[in-house]
Structures are given as structure tokens and as C-alpha cells.
Amino acid sequence: MSVVFPHTFVPWFRAVAPYIHAYHGKTFVVGLAGEAIAAGKLEALVQDLAILHAMGVKIVLAHGFRPQVDEQLAAKGHVPRFHEGSRVTDPVALDAAQEAAGQLRFEIEAAFSQGLPNTPMANAMVRVVSGNFLTARPLGIVDGVDMMRSGLVRRVDHVAIRRAIESEAIVLLSPFGFSITGEAFVLAMEDVATATALALQADKLIFVTEMPGIRENPDDPEAPIDTELALADARRILAALPPPTEPTDTGFYLRHCVRACEGGVERSHILPFATDGALLLEVFTHDGIGTMVVDEKLESVREAGSDDVAGILQLIEPYERDGTLVRHERSEIERDVANYTVIEHDGIIFGCAALYAYPEARTAEMAALTVSPLAQGKGDGERLLKRVEHRAKASGLDSIFVLTTRTMHWFLRRGFVQVDPDWLPEARKRKYNWDRRSQVLVKKLV
């Protein structure tokens, strides 16, 4: 029997709750590389997908089968052929692909059907639907090479898929499509997943792959992973790369993420199947685990509105409880919400600060500067400070000041100097709590 630690579990569960609310009813298209299944990751990934499904996420799963087809071909004594990263599907390869797809569909449906007690699949009751949702067209002759039965997605039956996921089923798509003449064509999983995400206008397209993500310097294999790429930056990276031919090439999945974002899919992700729980880490944590491509930066610094009151309260309450911040009543924040600046990421508030002006003294107090523990150390406090300074300058003020009992050195490093409480404007001095003995720090605005 596992031990539950309330001091870590409860704060964690509360931290992910905003994401649970945000993603309920959303549509995710997940592209699962055949290499993940070959590496023995299927059961864990199915468990994580079942958790998302139980939380109300509508899921379409497109699986790949590159290593499985190669294995079938090897058993037949046939050498796999590729051209520019696409399989050349001759009659033997078509037969191998049909066998591999049938076996994988069986394994995936079996994994979703398990329900052993004391596992994430207990009481899951996941229904999987598959069918001829894809119409294909031949890839044709490329650079003089006849690709034979390799094809591209011509059309996705998004109405039928939408009907299935609205009935709380998970839709499973194999990398096969059929032409109007009834011919079968082998498709790339990446093309299937991207075309489906576009047809459904999905909220997320997620590739679970061999790649850890896109590195900040694609030429350096040790460079950190870029957790969020603006679409313009993703295009720039692709333009500097040679055409990808292997799944481990930087542009192999990135080009499909760009295509999806250009077509209206809000977010596309590249996740490493080697990391256990990568799907959950990407969806339910601030920075995720892989790379997310978005049409614009999701993190924004803006002035608060009435809809932000609950988020501000939730953010500052732990710091009020431990004495870092002075307690604020909800009615007070509702009244003063226009004074607040917030940092919002993907619809969730991760930081805030308030500005209270004293025009007669040409200064203002910055209060309730708070950054969520999930986002600390990433410069959000600095961004809030700069935005508050900008607001104060725009109001014609000469300085800002803070009152603090615990974070004096943070402000000193950013140009504040300590002054005596007698420096405070008269209106603020009358409200100064001498028992709390807060330090007063001032920064001149230049």
C-alpha cells in the first residue's frame, strides 16, 4: 500500500486543478510514434490517455508503425525502402503494413480495455472506436521514384470523428487510408495526426516521439529544450534546416507542428516517450516537458479585470497565510482590481502586483507582488516590476515604494533603497503598521 503525504499531494492537486477545468471538453489529437510501442511504452501511455479521457478531454489517437513494418519486412526477407523520409510501399511492404497495423490495433484496444484493481485503468471503461475515417490519395512519383502504395491524406471524415468523441469514445486511427476506388494506401502517422487536428480544429496536437523536443540551439545536442516556440521562431528554425528524412531530425515533427498552427490549431507539442508521464507533465505543469509551438506567446503581462479576482485571491492566499503578505479581503481586491497587473499563462494567473498611487507625493506603492511557486525563478517577478514601473511613469510619478518584511534583498538588487518609514506619504503613513515593522524601500523612476 502506497503512502500519501498530504503536505505535498494536496498543494500539487490544487495546482493542477486549473488545468483540469481548462481542458474539460477540449479536443486533443495525439500522434503516437510506433517506436514508443516498440520500446514498451504503450501501457503507460494508454493509462495517461485514460486519465485525460476521464477528466473530460476528447481524444483522437493516431498511431505509427514504422519499426513494426520493418520487423514484418525483415521476417519476409525484404529490405525496407525509403525516399526523402517516406516509405516506398511495394506489394510486399503493403502486406507487411496491413499485418503490423492489425496487430497494433489489437494491442492498443486491449490496453484500453484492461481494468485491473489498484491501477490507473481501474473503473476506466474506455470505449475505442476505429474505422474508415480517412480518404487517401497516392503520393505518386517523387524525383523519379514511384512511391507505389504510399499516400497522403485527402480528406478526414471529421463529422463522424466528432460524433464518436462526443459520445465519450476515444477514436483510434491507423496509418491507412482508402481511395475512392477502394485502394489502400499507407500513410505517415504525422500526416494523419496533423490532417485530423486541422479538420477537427483541435485544441492540441501532441506528438509522442523519439525526440526530447526542440533544442534552443538545434546544432548542439546538449543544449536545453525550448519549452515554448512562437510560430515565427519555429518557421525560422525550419528554414535553416535541410529537409528532414529521419524521425530524429529536428524538423521531422516540427514541420507538422508548424502546419497545424498555421491552420488554426492553437498548440502543437513534441514530447519524449522516454520520459515516464511526459503527456501528463506537458498538460498539467507550467513549463511542460517537451516543446510547444504556438501562434503567439501564451504568457502575457496585462492589467487585471473583474474576471481575474478569483485567480488573484488563489495566488496570494498562501502568502497571506504565512505572513509574507498583509491579508486582503475579496471585496478590497474587487474594488481595486484595476490597480493590479497580472501574468497569465494559458488562461491561468501565475503572478500579480498592485499599484496604489499617491499623486500629491508623486509616488506610488507597489503591493502584493506575488509569483506562483510553479513559476518562480523564471523572471516573472522582474516582468511584473517593469510593467508596474511603466504604469507609474505613465501616470507622471517620480518613484515607487514597497513595504516588505521578508524580501528586502530582492528589491535592493533591483535598484530600491531603504528609507525610514517617516518618508512615506502622509496618507500611507497613517496606515503603517508599526507592530509589523515592515521595511520601506524606494526606487526612483528615470
N, C-alpha and C positions, 0 to 999 in steps of 0.2 A: 504494500500500500504506500503510495507516494505521500510525502509530507507537504502541506500547503503552508506557506509563510505569508500571513496576512499583510505584513508591513511592506512586502514587495508586490504581492499579487493584486491587492486592492488598488493601489495607485496605478499599476500597469493597466488593469482592466478599465479603470476610469479614463486613462489616457487614450485608449483605443476606441472608446465609446463614440466620440465624434465621427470617426471614420465609419463605424458601423451604421450610424444614422445617414451619413453622406452617401454611402454606396448601396443602401437598400433600394431595390428596384432598378439599379443600373445594369447595363449590359457589358459584359467582358467577353472578348474573343481571345482565347488562349491558344497559341501555336506551340505544340509540344514536339521538340526535336526527337526523331527516332533514336538518337544517341542517348537521350535521357532514359528511355525504356531499356536500351541495351545495357546501360550502366546500373540497372536495378533500382531506378528511382520512381518507378510507376506507382507503387503502393503509397508512398509518402505523398506524392503529388496529388493522387486521387483523394487522399484524406484531406489535404488542404483545399482542394476544389470543393469537396463536400461541405467543408466548414463555411466557405464563401456562399455556397448554394443555400445552406441553412440560414444564413444571415440575410437572405433575400436578394442576392446577386444573381442575375440571369446569365448563364454561362453557355458559350459555344466552344467546344474543344475540337481543334483541328490537329491531328497527329501526323508526324512524318514517319518515314520508314526507310531512309537511305541505308543504314547498316543492315537492316533486316533483308532488304532486297539483295544487297551484296552477298549476304550469307547464303541466301537461296541460290544465287547465281554460282557461288563457289561450289555448292553441293552438286550443281548440274555441270560443273567443269567449264563454266562460261565466264569470261573476263568482262567485268563491268566497263562500259564506255561512257565518257562524259565529254561534253564540248561546252566551253565557257560556263562551267558550273552546272549545266543541265544534263540529265541522263539521256543517252541515246537509247530509246526503248524499242529494241527489235523484238520479234516474236518470243524469243526465249526470255528476255527481260520483262516483257508484258506478263508472261506466265508466272515468273518469279514475283512480280509486284502483286499480282492477284492473290497468290498464296500468302505473301507477307502481310498484305492488308487484312485478309480474312483472319489470320492468326492474331494480329494485333487488336483487331476489333473485338475478338473473343476475349483476349486478356484484359482489355480496358473495361468492357462491360462486366466481366467477372469481378474486377477490382471495385467497381462502383456498387456491386451487389453484396459485398461482404458486410456483415453486421455483428462481428464478434463483440461480446461484452468487454468493457474496460478498454476499448479502442475508440479513436475518433469516429469510426464508422458505425458505432452502436446507435441504433434507432435512426440512422440516416435516411433510409427509404428513398434512395435516389433513383429516379427513372431516367434511362438513357434512350434517346431516340436518334436513329440514323436513317438515311435514305438517299434517294437520288435528288439532292438539293442543288447540285452543280451541273451546269451545262458547259461543255468544253469545246475548244477549237484546236486544231493541230498547230504545233509550234512551227512546223514546216521545215524548209531547208534554210539552215543558218550557215553562212560562209561556205556554202557548197556541201555542208554536211546534212544529210537527211536525218532529222530527229525522230522520224517514224511515228511511234505511238506516244511521244511526249507532247503534252499540250499546255494550253493556258486556259484560265477561267474565262468563259464567255459571259456567263450570267449566273447569278446566285438567286435562288428562289427565296428571297428574304421574307415574303409573306408567310410561306409555310414554316420557315425557321422561327419567325416571330411568334406565330401561333403556338409552336411547340414550347418555346421557352416561357411564354406567358402562361402555359398550363403547368409550369413548375418542373418541366423536364430539362435535362441537360442534352443539348444536341451534339452528337459526335460526327465529325466529318473526316472521312478517309481521303487521301490524296488521289482521288479518282473522279473523273467527270465523263459525261457521255454526250456525244454529238447528237444532232437532230436525226442522224441516220442510224443511231444506236451503237456507234463505235465507242469503245472505251479508250480513254487517254489518261496516261499517268501525269499527275500534276505535282508541282512543288508545294510542300506544306506552307511555305512562306507566302506563295501566291494565293493559296486557298484562304489562309487566315486573313490576309490583307484585303482581298476582294470581299470577303464576308463582313469584315469590320466596316468597310466602306458602304456596303449595301444596307447594313443594319444601322449605320451611323452610330456605331457602338461608342460607349463612353471610354473604354480602354481596349487597346490591342496589346497583348502581352506575349512575348516570345520567351519560352523557357529553353535555354540553349547551352551549347558548349562555352559560349562567350561569357566572361565575367561582367561585361558591359563595355562601354566605350571609354578608353583611357584619355585623360586630359592631354597627353601627348601620344597620339597613336603610334609614333615611331619608337616609343620607349616601353618595352614590355613590363617594366617595373613602375611605370607612372600610376598615380592614383586614378580610380574610376571617377569619371564625371557623372555625378548622380542626376544632374538635370541639364539638358541641352536645349537651347532655343532652336527653333526650326531653322533660322538663318545660319546658326553655327553648325548644325548638322549638315546643311547643304554645302557649307564651305569645306567641311571635312571630306565629304564625298567627292567634291570637285578636285581635291588634291590627291585622291587615291586612284590607283589603277582599278579597272573593273574587277570585282571580286569573283573568285571561282570556287573557293573553299569556304565551308561554314565558319571556319576560324578567322577568315579575313575580316578586317574591321568593317568594311562596307556591306558584308553579306546580308545581315539583318537590318543594318542602319538604313539602307535604301528603301526597305519596305516600311520602316517607321516613318520616314520622310513622306513617302507616297500616301500613307494613311493620314498623317497630319495635314498634308496639302488637300486631302479630300474631305476634311471635316471631322475626323476622329480626334477627340480632344487630346488624348495622351497615348503614347506608344512606349512600350518598355522592352528592354533586353535584360533578361535575368539569367544567372548561372544555375544550372540544375545541380552543380556540385555542392552548393550551399544548401543544407537542410533547412526547409521552411522559407526558401527565397521568396516564394509567392506571397506568403503572409507578411514577411518582413517588408516587402516592397509596398504592399497595400496598406499596412497598418502602422508604419513608422514614418516619421517626418522626412528622413533622408533616403529611406529605402535601402536596397542592397545592390541594385544594378544601375542602369541608365534609363532615364525617362526623357523622351523627346516631346516637346510641347510647342505649340504655335507661338506662345509668348511665355515669359517668365511667370510662373504661378505665384511667386512670392511678391507681394506688393505692400508698400507702405502708404497708408492713406489716412484721411481723417475719419473718425468714427461716426456712426449713425445710430439711430434708435435700435436697429436690429442687432447691434453689437453689444448691448448692455449685458446680456446673459454670458456671452463669451468673456467679457472683461471681468465680470464677477468671478467666474470659474477660474480665471487665470490668477487673480490677485488673492483669492481667499486663502490658499495655503500660506502665503507670506504675511497676511494679516494674523493668521492663527499663531505663527511662531514669533510674532512681534517685529518682523522686519519692516512691515508697513503699518501705518495707522489704519484702523478699521474704517471702511466706507460703507454706508448704508446704500441699499439699492436705489432708494429714492434720490439720494445725493448724486449717484452716477447717472441716473436717468435725467436729472436736471442739468448736469454738467457734461453730458456725453459729447457735445460739440467741442469741448476743450480737449478731448482725447485724440491721440494719434495711435493707430494700431498697425501691426504687421500681420497680414493674413497670408496663409499658405494653403492653397487648395481648399478654400472655404472655411478654414479653421484659424482662429486667432492665436498667435504664438507670442505676441508681445504687445505692450501698450505703454503709454506715458501721457500725462495730462499737463496742460499749460494754463496757469491762472495768472492773468495779467494784473499789474498794479501800475496803471498808466501814470498816476501822479508822481510815482518814483521812477518812471521809465525802466521798470524791471518786471520780471515775471517769475513765478515759481514753477519749476518742473516737479511734478508729483507722480507717485505711483508708477515709476519706471520699473517695468517687470518684463522678464523674458521667461518663457516656459522652460523647465528643466530639460525637455526633449530637444530644445533648440539652442541651448547655451553654448558659448564658445564658438559661434559661427558669425559673429559680428552684428547680430540683430540689435543689441543694445546700442552699438555705435550708430547704426542707421536711424534708430528712433531719436537719439540725441541730435543728430544732424537735422532731422526733419523738424524737431521742436525748435532748434536754433533758427531754422529758416522761418518758421511761423512767427517767432518772436521778432526777428529782423523785419519781416513784412509788416508787423504792427508798429514799427518805429521805436522799438525798445532798445535799450543800450546794454542790457545784461539779463542773464537768467540766474536763478539760485535754486539750491536744493537743500533739504533738511534730511540728514541721514544719521543713523546710529551704527551701521554695520558696513557700509560700502564706501567709506571716505576715500580709500586709496584708488578705487576705480575712477572716481571723479577727478582726483588730483592728477592722475595720469592723462587726463583729457582737458587740461587747461583751467580747472577750477582752483580757486584759492580759498583757504579758510578765513572766515571773518567772525567777529563777535556777534552774538545774537542781537545786540543793540543796532547792528547795521540794517536790520530788517525794516521794510516799510512799516509805518505805524499801524496800518490795518492788519498786517500779518503778525506784528509783534504782540498785539493784543491776544492773538490766538496761540501764541507759542506755549508749548507745554514744558514748563521748567522741570517737572519731575522726569520727563523722558530724556531731557538733556541732549537733544539732537544737535549734531554739528551743522553749522551753516557754511555752505560753500558757494562761491560766486564765480561766474565766468563772464568776462566782458565779451561782447559781440563786436567783431570788427568787420 
